Amino acid sequence: MIIQSIELREIRLPLIHFFETSFGRTTEHRIILARVIDRDGAEGWGECTAGEGPFYSEEWTETAWPTLKD
């Protein structure tokens, strides 16, 4: 497979029910999606699993975006 293009998209998914911790209330979830298209037109989608903030891991949406972009 020869990759022709990769598109990155950040989307915000509203949660059906909010959840609340000592850090605050969360009403949506931000994720990064990647769309990969090969030279034959076949495409696939992937999701970056980094969270919205550096709470559970040193990688989060803001730091993952530049890494994926490069």
mmCIF file of the N, C-alpha and C atoms, coordinates in Angstrom:
data_MODEL
# 
_entry.id   MODEL 
# 
loop_
_atom_site.group_PDB 
_atom_site.id 
_atom_site.type_symbol 
_atom_site.label_atom_id 
_atom_site.label_alt_id 
_atom_site.label_comp_id 
_atom_site.label_asym_id 
_atom_site.label_entity_id 
_atom_site.label_seq_id 
_atom_site.pdbx_PDB_ins_code 
_atom_site.Cartn_x 
_atom_site.Cartn_y 
_atom_site.Cartn_z 
_atom_site.occupancy 
_atom_site.B_iso_or_equiv 
_atom_site.pdbx_formal_charge 
_atom_site.auth_seq_id 
_atom_site.auth_comp_id 
_atom_site.auth_asym_id 
_atom_site.auth_atom_id 
_atom_site.pdbx_PDB_model_num 
ATOM 1   N N  . MET A 1 1  ? 0.847   -1.175 0.000  1.00 0.00 ? 1  MET A N  1 
ATOM 2   C CA . MET A 1 1  ? 0.000   0.000  0.000  1.00 0.00 ? 1  MET A CA 1 
ATOM 3   C C  . MET A 1 1  ? 0.893   1.239  0.000  1.00 0.00 ? 1  MET A C  1 
ATOM 4   N N  . ILE A 1 2  ? 0.565   2.172  -0.860 1.00 0.00 ? 2  ILE A N  1 
ATOM 5   C CA . ILE A 1 2  ? 1.272   3.450  -0.913 1.00 0.00 ? 2  ILE A CA 1 
ATOM 6   C C  . ILE A 1 2  ? 0.288   4.536  -0.481 1.00 0.00 ? 2  ILE A C  1 
ATOM 7   N N  . ILE A 1 3  ? 0.621   5.230  0.601  1.00 0.00 ? 3  ILE A N  1 
ATOM 8   C CA . ILE A 1 3  ? -0.265  6.257  1.151  1.00 0.00 ? 3  ILE A CA 1 
ATOM 9   C C  . ILE A 1 3  ? -0.213  7.504  0.279  1.00 0.00 ? 3  ILE A C  1 
ATOM 10  N N  . GLN A 1 4  ? -1.388  7.977  -0.096 1.00 0.00 ? 4  GLN A N  1 
ATOM 11  C CA . GLN A 1 4  ? -1.494  9.195  -0.901 1.00 0.00 ? 4  GLN A CA 1 
ATOM 12  C C  . GLN A 1 4  ? -1.710  10.415 -0.017 1.00 0.00 ? 4  GLN A C  1 
ATOM 13  N N  . SER A 1 5  ? -2.572  10.281 0.997  1.00 0.00 ? 5  SER A N  1 
ATOM 14  C CA . SER A 1 5  ? -2.833  11.434 1.865  1.00 0.00 ? 5  SER A CA 1 
ATOM 15  C C  . SER A 1 5  ? -3.279  10.984 3.247  1.00 0.00 ? 5  SER A C  1 
ATOM 16  N N  . ILE A 1 6  ? -3.049  11.876 4.196  1.00 0.00 ? 6  ILE A N  1 
ATOM 17  C CA . ILE A 1 6  ? -3.501  11.685 5.574  1.00 0.00 ? 6  ILE A CA 1 
ATOM 18  C C  . ILE A 1 6  ? -4.165  12.980 6.005  1.00 0.00 ? 6  ILE A C  1 
ATOM 19  N N  . GLU A 1 7  ? -5.369  12.877 6.532  1.00 0.00 ? 7  GLU A N  1 
ATOM 20  C CA . GLU A 1 7  ? -6.098  14.043 7.042  1.00 0.00 ? 7  GLU A CA 1 
ATOM 21  C C  . GLU A 1 7  ? -6.303  13.863 8.541  1.00 0.00 ? 7  GLU A C  1 
ATOM 22  N N  . LEU A 1 8  ? -6.078  14.926 9.291  1.00 0.00 ? 8  LEU A N  1 
ATOM 23  C CA . LEU A 1 8  ? -6.338  14.916 10.731 1.00 0.00 ? 8  LEU A CA 1 
ATOM 24  C C  . LEU A 1 8  ? -7.521  15.816 11.018 1.00 0.00 ? 8  LEU A C  1 
ATOM 25  N N  . ARG A 1 9  ? -8.389  15.355 11.896 1.00 0.00 ? 9  ARG A N  1 
ATOM 26  C CA . ARG A 1 9  ? -9.548  16.154 12.293 1.00 0.00 ? 9  ARG A CA 1 
ATOM 27  C C  . ARG A 1 9  ? -9.713  16.066 13.803 1.00 0.00 ? 9  ARG A C  1 
ATOM 28  N N  . GLU A 1 10 ? -9.960  17.201 14.402 1.00 0.00 ? 10 GLU A N  1 
ATOM 29  C CA . GLU A 1 10 ? -10.299 17.207 15.824 1.00 0.00 ? 10 GLU A CA 1 
ATOM 30  C C  . GLU A 1 10 ? -11.802 17.394 15.925 1.00 0.00 ? 10 GLU A C  1 
ATOM 31  N N  . ILE A 1 11 ? -12.440 16.504 16.649 1.00 0.00 ? 11 ILE A N  1 
ATOM 32  C CA . ILE A 1 11 ? -13.885 16.631 16.823 1.00 0.00 ? 11 ILE A CA 1 
ATOM 33  C C  . ILE A 1 11 ? -14.215 16.661 18.311 1.00 0.00 ? 11 ILE A C  1 
ATOM 34  N N  . ARG A 1 12 ? -15.353 17.244 18.592 1.00 0.00 ? 12 ARG A N  1 
ATOM 35  C CA . ARG A 1 12 ? -15.853 17.313 19.968 1.00 0.00 ? 12 ARG A CA 1 
ATOM 36  C C  . ARG A 1 12 ? -17.161 16.536 20.025 1.00 0.00 ? 12 ARG A C  1 
ATOM 37  N N  . LEU A 1 13 ? -17.168 15.493 20.832 1.00 0.00 ? 13 LEU A N  1 
ATOM 38  C CA . LEU A 1 13 ? -18.355 14.664 20.975 1.00 0.00 ? 13 LEU A CA 1 
ATOM 39  C C  . LEU A 1 13 ? -19.078 15.032 22.264 1.00 0.00 ? 13 LEU A C  1 
ATOM 40  N N  . PRO A 1 14 ? -20.315 15.486 22.171 1.00 0.00 ? 14 PRO A N  1 
ATOM 41  C CA . PRO A 1 14 ? -21.058 15.770 23.396 1.00 0.00 ? 14 PRO A CA 1 
ATOM 42  C C  . PRO A 1 14 ? -21.396 14.463 24.112 1.00 0.00 ? 14 PRO A C  1 
ATOM 43  N N  . LEU A 1 15 ? -21.230 14.463 25.412 1.00 0.00 ? 15 LEU A N  1 
ATOM 44  C CA . LEU A 1 15 ? -21.557 13.283 26.206 1.00 0.00 ? 15 LEU A CA 1 
ATOM 45  C C  . LEU A 1 15 ? -23.058 13.245 26.480 1.00 0.00 ? 15 LEU A C  1 
ATOM 46  N N  . ILE A 1 16 ? -23.633 12.061 26.493 1.00 0.00 ? 16 ILE A N  1 
ATOM 47  C CA . ILE A 1 16 ? -25.059 11.922 26.808 1.00 0.00 ? 16 ILE A CA 1 
ATOM 48  C C  . ILE A 1 16 ? -25.301 12.361 28.248 1.00 0.00 ? 16 ILE A C  1 
ATOM 49  N N  . HIS A 1 17 ? -24.410 11.951 29.144 1.00 0.00 ? 17 HIS A N  1 
ATOM 50  C CA . HIS A 1 17 ? -24.483 12.360 30.550 1.00 0.00 ? 17 HIS A CA 1 
ATOM 51  C C  . HIS A 1 17 ? -23.118 12.911 30.950 1.00 0.00 ? 17 HIS A C  1 
ATOM 52  N N  . PHE A 1 18 ? -23.094 14.073 31.575 1.00 0.00 ? 18 PHE A N  1 
ATOM 53  C CA . PHE A 1 18 ? -21.823 14.629 32.035 1.00 0.00 ? 18 PHE A CA 1 
ATOM 54  C C  . PHE A 1 18 ? -21.271 13.769 33.165 1.00 0.00 ? 18 PHE A C  1 
ATOM 55  N N  . PHE A 1 19 ? -19.974 13.890 33.411 1.00 0.00 ? 19 PHE A N  1 
ATOM 56  C CA . PHE A 1 19 ? -19.423 13.316 34.629 1.00 0.00 ? 19 PHE A CA 1 
ATOM 57  C C  . PHE A 1 19 ? -18.594 14.377 35.319 1.00 0.00 ? 19 PHE A C  1 
ATOM 58  N N  . GLU A 1 20 ? -18.512 14.249 36.617 1.00 0.00 ? 20 GLU A N  1 
ATOM 59  C CA . GLU A 1 20 ? -17.902 15.293 37.425 1.00 0.00 ? 20 GLU A CA 1 
ATOM 60  C C  . GLU A 1 20 ? -16.916 14.679 38.407 1.00 0.00 ? 20 GLU A C  1 
ATOM 61  N N  . THR A 1 21 ? -15.754 15.321 38.510 1.00 0.00 ? 21 THR A N  1 
ATOM 62  C CA . THR A 1 21 ? -14.737 14.918 39.475 1.00 0.00 ? 21 THR A CA 1 
ATOM 63  C C  . THR A 1 21 ? -14.277 16.170 40.214 1.00 0.00 ? 21 THR A C  1 
ATOM 64  N N  . SER A 1 22 ? -13.259 16.025 41.038 1.00 0.00 ? 22 SER A N  1 
ATOM 65  C CA . SER A 1 22 ? -12.720 17.195 41.734 1.00 0.00 ? 22 SER A CA 1 
ATOM 66  C C  . SER A 1 22 ? -12.068 18.173 40.757 1.00 0.00 ? 22 SER A C  1 
ATOM 67  N N  . PHE A 1 23 ? -11.759 17.728 39.522 1.00 0.00 ? 23 PHE A N  1 
ATOM 68  C CA . PHE A 1 23 ? -11.185 18.607 38.497 1.00 0.00 ? 23 PHE A CA 1 
ATOM 69  C C  . PHE A 1 23 ? -12.249 19.442 37.800 1.00 0.00 ? 23 PHE A C  1 
ATOM 70  N N  . GLY A 1 24 ? -13.505 19.063 37.923 1.00 0.00 ? 24 GLY A N  1 
ATOM 71  C CA . GLY A 1 24 ? -14.572 19.803 37.265 1.00 0.00 ? 24 GLY A CA 1 
ATOM 72  C C  . GLY A 1 24 ? -15.540 18.886 36.534 1.00 0.00 ? 24 GLY A C  1 
ATOM 73  N N  . ARG A 1 25 ? -16.425 19.496 35.781 1.00 0.00 ? 25 ARG A N  1 
ATOM 74  C CA . ARG A 1 25 ? -17.469 18.777 35.054 1.00 0.00 ? 25 ARG A CA 1 
ATOM 75  C C  . ARG A 1 25 ? -17.071 18.637 33.586 1.00 0.00 ? 25 ARG A C  1 
ATOM 76  N N  . THR A 1 26 ? -17.266 17.457 33.040 1.00 0.00 ? 26 THR A N  1 
ATOM 77  C CA . THR A 1 26 ? -16.978 17.194 31.632 1.00 0.00 ? 26 THR A CA 1 
ATOM 78  C C  . THR A 1 26 ? -18.286 16.944 30.900 1.00 0.00 ? 26 THR A C  1 
ATOM 79  N N  . THR A 1 27 ? -18.520 17.721 29.838 1.00 0.00 ? 27 THR A N  1 
ATOM 80  C CA . THR A 1 27 ? -19.757 17.587 29.065 1.00 0.00 ? 27 THR A CA 1 
ATOM 81  C C  . THR A 1 27 ? -19.506 17.150 27.627 1.00 0.00 ? 27 THR A C  1 
ATOM 82  N N  . GLU A 1 28 ? -18.230 17.133 27.214 1.00 0.00 ? 28 GLU A N  1 
ATOM 83  C CA . GLU A 1 28 ? -17.883 16.694 25.862 1.00 0.00 ? 28 GLU A CA 1 
ATOM 84  C C  . GLU A 1 28 ? -16.506 16.050 25.887 1.00 0.00 ? 28 GLU A C  1 
ATOM 85  N N  . HIS A 1 29 ? -16.203 15.326 24.816 1.00 0.00 ? 29 HIS A N  1 
ATOM 86  C CA . HIS A 1 29 ? -14.917 14.638 24.714 1.00 0.00 ? 29 HIS A CA 1 
ATOM 87  C C  . HIS A 1 29 ? -14.263 15.031 23.395 1.00 0.00 ? 29 HIS A C  1 
ATOM 88  N N  . ARG A 1 30 ? -13.051 15.582 23.464 1.00 0.00 ? 30 ARG A N  1 
ATOM 89  C CA . ARG A 1 30 ? -12.296 15.959 22.259 1.00 0.00 ? 30 ARG A CA 1 
ATOM 90  C C  . ARG A 1 30 ? -11.426 14.789 21.834 1.00 0.00 ? 30 ARG A C  1 
ATOM 91  N N  . ILE A 1 31 ? -11.489 14.445 20.545 1.00 0.00 ? 31 ILE A N  1 
ATOM 92  C CA . ILE A 1 31 ? -10.636 13.388 20.025 1.00 0.00 ? 31 ILE A CA 1 
ATOM 93  C C  . ILE A 1 31 ? -10.039 13.815 18.687 1.00 0.00 ? 31 ILE A C  1 
ATOM 94  N N  . ILE A 1 32 ? -8.956  13.161 18.313 1.00 0.00 ? 32 ILE A N  1 
ATOM 95  C CA . ILE A 1 32 ? -8.324  13.393 17.016 1.00 0.00 ? 32 ILE A CA 1 
ATOM 96  C C  . ILE A 1 32 ? -8.560  12.151 16.162 1.00 0.00 ? 32 ILE A C  1 
ATOM 97  N N  . LEU A 1 33 ? -9.111  12.359 14.979 1.00 0.00 ? 33 LEU A N  1 
ATOM 98  C CA . LEU A 1 33 ? -9.318  11.282 14.018 1.00 0.00 ? 33 LEU A CA 1 
ATOM 99  C C  . LEU A 1 33 ? -8.333  11.435 12.870 1.00 0.00 ? 33 LEU A C  1 
ATOM 100 N N  . ALA A 1 34 ? -7.861  10.321 12.358 1.00 0.00 ? 34 ALA A N  1 
ATOM 101 C CA . ALA A 1 34 ? -6.960  10.321 11.202 1.00 0.00 ? 34 ALA A CA 1 
ATOM 102 C C  . ALA A 1 34 ? -7.611  9.524  10.078 1.00 0.00 ? 34 ALA A C  1 
ATOM 103 N N  . ARG A 1 35 ? -7.650  10.120 8.902  1.00 0.00 ? 35 ARG A N  1 
ATOM 104 C CA . ARG A 1 35 ? -8.155  9.444  7.704  1.00 0.00 ? 35 ARG A CA 1 
ATOM 105 C C  . ARG A 1 35 ? -6.965  9.223  6.775  1.00 0.00 ? 35 ARG A C  1 
ATOM 106 N N  . VAL A 1 36 ? -6.725  7.980  6.407  1.00 0.00 ? 36 VAL A N  1 
ATOM 107 C CA . VAL A 1 36 ? -5.604  7.624  5.537  1.00 0.00 ? 36 VAL A CA 1 
ATOM 108 C C  . VAL A 1 36 ? -6.165  7.096  4.222  1.00 0.00 ? 36 VAL A C  1 
ATOM 109 N N  . ILE A 1 37 ? -5.674  7.636  3.106  1.00 0.00 ? 37 ILE A N  1 
ATOM 110 C CA . ILE A 1 37 ? -6.135  7.227  1.781  1.00 0.00 ? 37 ILE A CA 1 
ATOM 111 C C  . ILE A 1 37 ? -4.927  6.750  0.979  1.00 0.00 ? 37 ILE A C  1 
ATOM 112 N N  . ASP A 1 38 ? -5.063  5.576  0.352  1.00 0.00 ? 38 ASP A N  1 
ATOM 113 C CA . ASP A 1 38 ? -3.952  5.090  -0.467 1.00 0.00 ? 38 ASP A CA 1 
ATOM 114 C C  . ASP A 1 38 ? -4.152  5.479  -1.927 1.00 0.00 ? 38 ASP A C  1 
ATOM 115 N N  . ARG A 1 39 ? -3.189  5.151  -2.752 1.00 0.00 ? 39 ARG A N  1 
ATOM 116 C CA . ARG A 1 39 ? -3.237  5.600  -4.147 1.00 0.00 ? 39 ARG A CA 1 
ATOM 117 C C  . ARG A 1 39 ? -4.348  4.940  -4.953 1.00 0.00 ? 39 ARG A C  1 
ATOM 118 N N  . ASP A 1 40 ? -4.909  3.827  -4.439 1.00 0.00 ? 40 ASP A N  1 
ATOM 119 C CA . ASP A 1 40 ? -6.024  3.162  -5.114 1.00 0.00 ? 40 ASP A CA 1 
ATOM 120 C C  . ASP A 1 40 ? -7.380  3.687  -4.650 1.00 0.00 ? 40 ASP A C  1 
ATOM 121 N N  . GLY A 1 41 ? -7.373  4.615  -3.697 1.00 0.00 ? 41 GLY A N  1 
ATOM 122 C CA . GLY A 1 41 ? -8.608  5.198  -3.198 1.00 0.00 ? 41 GLY A CA 1 
ATOM 123 C C  . GLY A 1 41 ? -9.183  4.515  -1.967 1.00 0.00 ? 41 GLY A C  1 
ATOM 124 N N  . ALA A 1 42 ? -8.546  3.432  -1.513 1.00 0.00 ? 42 ALA A N  1 
ATOM 125 C CA . ALA A 1 42 ? -9.002  2.780  -0.281 1.00 0.00 ? 42 ALA A CA 1 
ATOM 126 C C  . ALA A 1 42 ? -8.697  3.702  0.890  1.00 0.00 ? 42 ALA A C  1 
ATOM 127 N N  . GLU A 1 43 ? -9.589  3.729  1.865  1.00 0.00 ? 43 GLU A N  1 
ATOM 128 C CA . GLU A 1 43 ? -9.362  4.601  3.017  1.00 0.00 ? 43 GLU A CA 1 
ATOM 129 C C  . GLU A 1 43 ? -9.607  3.862  4.311  1.00 0.00 ? 43 GLU A C  1 
ATOM 130 N N  . GLY A 1 44 ? -8.976  4.361  5.343  1.00 0.00 ? 44 GLY A N  1 
ATOM 131 C CA . GLY A 1 44 ? -9.144  3.830  6.681  1.00 0.00 ? 44 GLY A CA 1 
ATOM 132 C C  . GLY A 1 44 ? -9.144  4.976  7.676  1.00 0.00 ? 44 GLY A C  1 
ATOM 133 N N  . TRP A 1 45 ? -9.769  4.740  8.819  1.00 0.00 ? 45 TRP A N  1 
ATOM 134 C CA . TRP A 1 45 ? -9.863  5.753  9.866  1.00 0.00 ? 45 TRP A CA 1 
ATOM 135 C C  . TRP A 1 45 ? -9.228  5.220  11.140 1.00 0.00 ? 45 TRP A C  1 
ATOM 136 N N  . GLY A 1 46 ? -8.597  6.113  11.895 1.00 0.00 ? 46 GLY A N  1 
ATOM 137 C CA . GLY A 1 46 ? -8.017  5.760  13.176 1.00 0.00 ? 46 GLY A CA 1 
ATOM 138 C C  . GLY A 1 46 ? -8.271  6.866  14.182 1.00 0.00 ? 46 GLY A C  1 
ATOM 139 N N  . GLU A 1 47 ? -8.154  6.530  15.446 1.00 0.00 ? 47 GLU A N  1 
ATOM 140 C CA . GLU A 1 47 ? -8.404  7.494  16.518 1.00 0.00 ? 47 GLU A CA 1 
ATOM 141 C C  . GLU A 1 47 ? -7.186  7.578  17.416 1.00 0.00 ? 47 GLU A C  1 
ATOM 142 N N  . CYS A 1 48 ? -6.783  8.788  17.743 1.00 0.00 ? 48 CYS A N  1 
ATOM 143 C CA . CYS A 1 48 ? -5.722  9.004  18.722 1.00 0.00 ? 48 CYS A CA 1 
ATOM 144 C C  . CYS A 1 48 ? -6.359  8.886  20.102 1.00 0.00 ? 48 CYS A C  1 
ATOM 145 N N  . THR A 1 49 ? -5.789  8.066  20.952 1.00 0.00 ? 49 THR A N  1 
ATOM 146 C CA . THR A 1 49 ? -6.405  7.810  22.256 1.00 0.00 ? 49 THR A CA 1 
ATOM 147 C C  . THR A 1 49 ? -5.954  8.765  23.357 1.00 0.00 ? 49 THR A C  1 
ATOM 148 N N  . ALA A 1 50 ? -5.159  9.766  23.005 1.00 0.00 ? 50 ALA A N  1 
ATOM 149 C CA . ALA A 1 50 ? -4.711  10.729 24.019 1.00 0.00 ? 50 ALA A CA 1 
ATOM 150 C C  . ALA A 1 50 ? -5.910  11.462 24.610 1.00 0.00 ? 50 ALA A C  1 
ATOM 151 N N  . GLY A 1 51 ? -5.862  11.703 25.906 1.00 0.00 ? 51 GLY A N  1 
ATOM 152 C CA . GLY A 1 51 ? -6.947  12.406 26.580 1.00 0.00 ? 51 GLY A CA 1 
ATOM 153 C C  . GLY A 1 51 ? -6.886  13.907 26.354 1.00 0.00 ? 51 GLY A C  1 
ATOM 154 N N  . GLU A 1 52 ? -7.835  14.608 26.954 1.00 0.00 ? 52 GLU A N  1 
ATOM 155 C CA . GLU A 1 52 ? -7.913  16.059 26.769 1.00 0.00 ? 52 GLU A CA 1 
ATOM 156 C C  . GLU A 1 52 ? -6.891  16.835 27.576 1.00 0.00 ? 52 GLU A C  1 
ATOM 157 N N  . GLY A 1 53 ? -6.413  16.264 28.646 1.00 0.00 ? 53 GLY A N  1 
ATOM 158 C CA . GLY A 1 53 ? -5.464  16.971 29.490 1.00 0.00 ? 53 GLY A CA 1 
ATOM 159 C C  . GLY A 1 53 ? -4.435  16.013 30.052 1.00 0.00 ? 53 GLY A C  1 
ATOM 160 N N  . PRO A 1 54 ? -3.376  16.550 30.639 1.00 0.00 ? 54 PRO A N  1 
ATOM 161 C CA . PRO A 1 54 ? -2.295  15.704 31.159 1.00 0.00 ? 54 PRO A CA 1 
ATOM 162 C C  . PRO A 1 54 ? -2.607  15.150 32.547 1.00 0.00 ? 54 PRO A C  1 
ATOM 163 N N  . PHE A 1 55 ? -3.755  14.497 32.685 1.00 0.00 ? 55 PHE A N  1 
ATOM 164 C CA . PHE A 1 55 ? -4.173  14.004 34.002 1.00 0.00 ? 55 PHE A CA 1 
ATOM 165 C C  . PHE A 1 55 ? -3.696  12.579 34.261 1.00 0.00 ? 55 PHE A C  1 
ATOM 166 N N  . TYR A 1 56 ? -3.844  11.691 33.263 1.00 0.00 ? 56 TYR A N  1 
ATOM 167 C CA . TYR A 1 56 ? -3.516  10.281 33.444 1.00 0.00 ? 56 TYR A CA 1 
ATOM 168 C C  . TYR A 1 56 ? -2.253  9.876  32.699 1.00 0.00 ? 56 TYR A C  1 
ATOM 169 N N  . SER A 1 57 ? -1.819  10.696 31.766 1.00 0.00 ? 57 SER A N  1 
ATOM 170 C CA . SER A 1 57 ? -0.662  10.383 30.929 1.00 0.00 ? 57 SER A CA 1 
ATOM 171 C C  . SER A 1 57 ? 0.017   11.691 30.533 1.00 0.00 ? 57 SER A C  1 
ATOM 172 N N  . GLU A 1 58 ? 1.287   11.600 30.182 1.00 0.00 ? 58 GLU A N  1 
ATOM 173 C CA . GLU A 1 58 ? 1.990   12.812 29.738 1.00 0.00 ? 58 GLU A CA 1 
ATOM 174 C C  . GLU A 1 58 ? 1.594   13.208 28.323 1.00 0.00 ? 58 GLU A C  1 
ATOM 175 N N  . GLU A 1 59 ? 0.895   12.331 27.609 1.00 0.00 ? 59 GLU A N  1 
ATOM 176 C CA . GLU A 1 59 ? 0.430   12.669 26.263 1.00 0.00 ? 59 GLU A CA 1 
ATOM 177 C C  . GLU A 1 59 ? -1.041  13.056 26.321 1.00 0.00 ? 59 GLU A C  1 
ATOM 178 N N  . TRP A 1 60 ? -1.368  14.179 25.706 1.00 0.00 ? 60 TRP A N  1 
ATOM 179 C CA . TRP A 1 60 ? -2.751  14.632 25.657 1.00 0.00 ? 60 TRP A CA 1 
ATOM 180 C C  . TRP A 1 60 ? -3.011  15.285 24.317 1.00 0.00 ? 60 TRP A C  1 
ATOM 181 N N  . THR A 1 61 ? -4.241  15.675 24.055 1.00 0.00 ? 61 THR A N  1 
ATOM 182 C CA . THR A 1 61 ? -4.647  16.163 22.739 1.00 0.00 ? 61 THR A CA 1 
ATOM 183 C C  . THR A 1 61 ? -3.740  17.278 22.226 1.00 0.00 ? 61 THR A C  1 
ATOM 184 N N  . GLU A 1 62 ? -3.423  18.241 23.060 1.00 0.00 ? 62 GLU A N  1 
ATOM 185 C CA . GLU A 1 62 ? -2.611  19.382 22.627 1.00 0.00 ? 62 GLU A CA 1 
ATOM 186 C C  . GLU A 1 62 ? -1.184  18.983 22.253 1.00 0.00 ? 62 GLU A C  1 
ATOM 187 N N  . THR A 1 63 ? -0.622  17.970 22.899 1.00 0.00 ? 63 THR A N  1 
ATOM 188 C CA . THR A 1 63 ? 0.736   17.536 22.558 1.00 0.00 ? 63 THR A CA 1 
ATOM 189 C C  . THR A 1 63 ? 0.733   16.491 21.445 1.00 0.00 ? 63 THR A C  1 
ATOM 190 N N  . ALA A 1 64 ? -0.346  15.748 21.303 1.00 0.00 ? 64 ALA A N  1 
ATOM 191 C CA . ALA A 1 64 ? -0.430  14.715 20.261 1.00 0.00 ? 64 ALA A CA 1 
ATOM 192 C C  . ALA A 1 64 ? -0.614  15.332 18.877 1.00 0.00 ? 64 ALA A C  1 
ATOM 193 N N  . TRP A 1 65 ? -1.362  16.429 18.796 1.00 0.00 ? 65 TRP A N  1 
ATOM 194 C CA . TRP A 1 65 ? -1.655  17.038 17.489 1.00 0.00 ? 65 TRP A CA 1 
ATOM 195 C C  . TRP A 1 65 ? -0.378  17.371 16.699 1.00 0.00 ? 65 TRP A C  1 
ATOM 196 N N  . PRO A 1 66 ? 0.598   18.111 17.263 1.00 0.00 ? 66 PRO A N  1 
ATOM 197 C CA . PRO A 1 66 ? 1.809   18.417 16.489 1.00 0.00 ? 66 PRO A CA 1 
ATOM 198 C C  . PRO A 1 66 ? 2.608   17.163 16.122 1.00 0.00 ? 66 PRO A C  1 
ATOM 199 N N  . THR A 1 67 ? 2.608   16.167 16.989 1.00 0.00 ? 67 THR A N  1 
ATOM 200 C CA . THR A 1 67 ? 3.322   14.927 16.693 1.00 0.00 ? 67 THR A CA 1 
ATOM 201 C C  . THR A 1 67 ? 2.695   14.209 15.511 1.00 0.00 ? 67 THR A C  1 
ATOM 202 N N  . LEU A 1 68 ? 1.380   14.124 15.493 1.00 0.00 ? 68 LEU A N  1 
ATOM 203 C CA . LEU A 1 68 ? 0.681   13.469 14.388 1.00 0.00 ? 68 LEU A CA 1 
ATOM 204 C C  . LEU A 1 68 ? 0.821   14.260 13.093 1.00 0.00 ? 68 LEU A C  1 
ATOM 205 N N  . LYS A 1 69 ? 0.815   15.582 13.211 1.00 0.00 ? 69 LYS A N  1 
ATOM 206 C CA . LYS A 1 69 ? 0.898   16.442 12.031 1.00 0.00 ? 69 LYS A CA 1 
ATOM 207 C C  . LYS A 1 69 ? 2.244   16.305 11.317 1.00 0.00 ? 69 LYS A C  1 
ATOM 208 N N  . ASP A 1 70 ? 3.298   16.144 12.091 1.00 0.00 ? 70 ASP A N  1 
ATOM 209 C CA . ASP A 1 70 ? 4.639   16.031 11.502 1.00 0.00 ? 70 ASP A CA 1 
ATOM 210 C C  . ASP A 1 70 ? 4.867   14.632 10.987 1.00 0.00 ? 70 ASP A C  1 
# 
